[in-house]
Amino acid sequence: MSSFRNMALHTDLYQLTMMQTYVQKGLQDQKVVFDMFFRSLPFGNGYAVYAGLEQIIDYLTELAFSEEDIAYLESLGFKKKFTELLRNFRFTGDVYSMREGEIIFPNAPVLTVEARIVEALLIETALLNIFNHQTLIATKASRIKQITGKKTTVDFGARRGHGPQASLYGARAACIGGMDGTSLVKAGNKFKLPVFGTMSHAFVQSFEKEEQAFMAYAEENEGNVVLLVDTYNTLRSGVPNAVKTAEKLKERGKTVDGIRLDSGDMAYLSKEARKMLDRSGFPDIKIAASGDLDEYIIAELENQGAAIDMYAVGTKLITAFDQPSLGGVYKLVEVEAQGKRNPRIKLSDNIEKIITPGRKKPYRIINSRTGRVEGDYITLADERVPEKGRNLLLFDPVNTWKQKTVEDFEAIELQEKVINKGKRIISRPEIEEIRSYRETALSRFWEEHKRKKNPQVYYVDLSADLWRLKHKMIEEMRSHFLKQQS
Amino acid sequence: MSSFRNMALHTDLYQLTMMQTYVQKGLQDQKVVFDMFFRSLPFGNGYAVYAGLEQIIDYLTELAFSEEDIAYLESLGFKKKFTELLRNFRFTGDVYSMREGEIIFPNAPVLTVEARIVEALLIETALLNIFNHQTLIATKASRIKQITGKKTTVDFGARRGHGPQASLYGARAACIGGMDGTSLVKAGNKFKLPVFGTMSHAFVQSFEKEEQAFMAYAEENEGNVVLLVDTYNTLRSGVPNAVKTAEKLKERGKTVDGIRLDSGDMAYLSKEARKMLDRSGFPDIKIAASGDLDEYIIAELENQGAAIDMYAVGTKLITAFDQPSLGGVYKLVEVEAQGKRNPRIKLSDNIEKIITPGRKKPYRIINSRTGRVEGDYITLADERVPEKGRNLLLFDPVNTWKQKTVEDFEAIELQEKVINKGKRIISRPEIEEIRSYRETALSRFWEEHKRKKNPQVYYVDLSADLWRLKHKMIEEMRSHFLKQQS
């Protein structure tokens, strides 16, 4: 369920029909470059959080067709000459990627593949499938965590994810993005994430009295005693019984750790419950809230001074409810022919959808005086690294009159080589490392980019050379198109 | 990636802490009954399509904890007495379910579990996770297919699903719900689904001329020659080149099967393209459309007389974009204590959220005169089957004045036993059988229930005995709650 092996057939049929065409025409060894990126930010957020790289690497480095796969393809009518090639097929290309956990923006290449055309085509579907999912959930989680701040915030969405694997890798992505843990035990085990859990209404009801249920649970789950208080009535039954339980445990030198609210007006209930707990001498009992929460509801609760210490977020996080798709794409930017590298472009009626051609390098420009990020800056791969100490002109690639000059900056290269000739060449980071990388990366951004509503648009600019290449090619394509018509 | 084995830890932590509590208190063998159902229909649709049963059965019949799972749980602080029980843990209960592909409605038990409490708790998360996902996608697919009718309609969403497994089982569910096939090769192989594919813009661009790309593809993919015509300009370049390709192939006795539109105004473009193809003597070349389609856009295209023969639906289908979660729940309805079966209920401020207690049987009432469905009718498990030939009073369980009497009817029991003492007792149906079951089931409904906007609300009624039990228990719970307060 959780492996990314055996995924050779996890591809759209057209990748295979196109591959077959190249093979039959003897064109399969053309070297190409594809960029993976996305075009617009989800949820109206000011940034996205990159997740899924580890699974992409696993998929690429273990890619192989089984005999059963090949038999199936032959049954579909694929030709022997082509399926022979698949029998020994491996991904042998190079992959450059931003680090997992990176703060990413539209139109900057997150991951770049250099490979034979047949290899580069086959992998598109799986790469986008993994990237789109995990980056979406990580971004949603980051957005939620921006609101909850230092308060423990946990993924409770397992039952509502799009199947078991979506819940499992969704939990992973959620923790990369900012969640402090998950209720999903498998995710805790597989990714070394903190796991959280309380009790259900069914549990409380299975005892004659609420108090009995609380006491039984408390006796057997020391260190993790969070009592669900809304089965009968939160303030008239649940909280008083939680207090009674806490008093009994206190006599034995033990504690109730928290209560959980799961329905009703959480602002009011939490404040009242807090008072009751404090008055009874239990200021250390924490209050957790769950039940169809998202960043908007949590922001309202926080504005109203809700006395909530911990948030559990389910459906809205794990399904990215308000925008359940990230439109990540994977586009051809260069073809090598007769030993010459030719940048490629695809036109569109919409200038913002025109692909930036060529093998490129994305940099992040950090202002050395403030330590804050000024923008991303994309150059051609063979351009010189933007030099520290010099002035750098940043200009919007569409609205070119929008410019700024950065004087004292550092340019950090965002991609690193992660796969060399089909082999992984970076170590496997723990989620904790990815989380903390994300945290540091995000801390370099101005608050204006992190705002939940109408955040400041972040600059993703092109070097002057790259901009000129792109516009030269747009002109060439126009004339190429005229030839198509003739 | 695609197996539902090894899923013992795919559960929320609280299931395990509650299980441990029951084990430590010696309560683990209590027999309980849980109902799985959902409370409201997604997308404003008039019905839902049940999918995921096969994976639920696989999960339940292969459930076991590995030594590694147990070591992990012990590292979390679970006690030996409890983990010893897990070492030989199997699901040994009985499961009753509606058939996969069934047309289902809110508040009727889709699946019922009778098991020891520790078994029944553990499985909640995975059951809901599978049910919520596949039923959601099957329902979305059915909704789309209601609009496209006999026109071939295909899942193209692989790259946008929530990870590989969501795309794979999403394709399965989409075909159960109504799609005629998928672009995802793995799904075609695993579930014996028809696979569809054309070519990409990158493919067209990798040739010097569009026409060369078309010809190369056509030569190598006989029988599946669908040409993507919007890379340069649909009407001025793509369609004319498709016609040229078709003419050349015709000389060799071969054919172009279709063209694909992927951008622009599809109503206009398809009508113009149709004229061009017809005028050139190719009335058999089909026109396919793709590009962010959903049932609303397709309905508009159809209203405008678009000449589209085939629809490919991606993101909006595979993510259930407009409502990416089905709120399926799993609720305790009966506890056996001292050999006596005690129905259970859970109150709520909202009467429609109050659970219907007890072990029940759902029936579908078919009007014998019309052959059409009148409503669902839920009885207690030990009530007599509603008798054919007698009058049956159906009344809304909330608004009890809404009543109708059905005179000549047949009552079809909706659930069958699918797992007996932990063992599967039904055969494994092919997707094609599930599809055709769904098709027949849906054909018995009035058009009013299938409408895309404001469909007629379908009756899900309770027998008089069940209704009385429920209301008696609501009263008892009220007094029980008063005792909780004392």
Interface residues (C-beta under 8 A of the other chain):
Chain A: M1 S2 S3 F4 R5 N6 M7 L9 H10 T11 D12 L13 Y14 Q15 L16 T17 M18 Q20 T21 Q24 K25 L27 Q30 V32 F34 D69 Y72 L73 L76 G77 K79 I117 L121 E124 T125 A126 L128 N129 I130 N132 H133 Q134 L136 I137 F156 A158 R159 R160 G161 H162 G163 P164 Q165 A166 S167 L168 Y169 G170 S183 L184 V185 K186 G188 N189 V195 F196 G197 T198 M199 S200 H201 A202 F203 Q205 S206 K209 E210 A216 Y217 E219 E220 N221 E222 G223 N224 T231 Y232 N233 R236 S237 P240 N241 S263 T315 T319 A320 F321 P324 S325 G327 G328 K331 L332 V335 R344 K346 L347 S348 D349 H480 F481 K483 Q484 Q485
Chain B: M1 S2 S3 F4 R5 N6 M7 L9 H10 T11 D12 L13 Y14 Q15 L16 T17 M18 Q20 T21 Q24 K25 L27 Q30 V32 F34 D69 Y72 L73 L76 G77 K79 I117 L121 E124 T125 A126 L128 N129 I130 N132 H133 Q134 L136 F156 A158 R159 R160 G161 H162 G163 P164 Q165 A166 S167 L168 Y169 G170 S183 L184 V185 K186 G188 N189 V195 F196 G197 T198 M199 S200 H201 A202 F203 Q205 S206 K209 E210 E211 A216 Y217 E219 E220 N221 E222 G223 N224 T231 Y232 N233 R236 S237 P240 N241 S263 T315 T319 A320 F321 P324 S325 G327 G328 K331 L332 V335 R344 K346 L347 S348 D349 H480 F481 K483 Q484 Q485
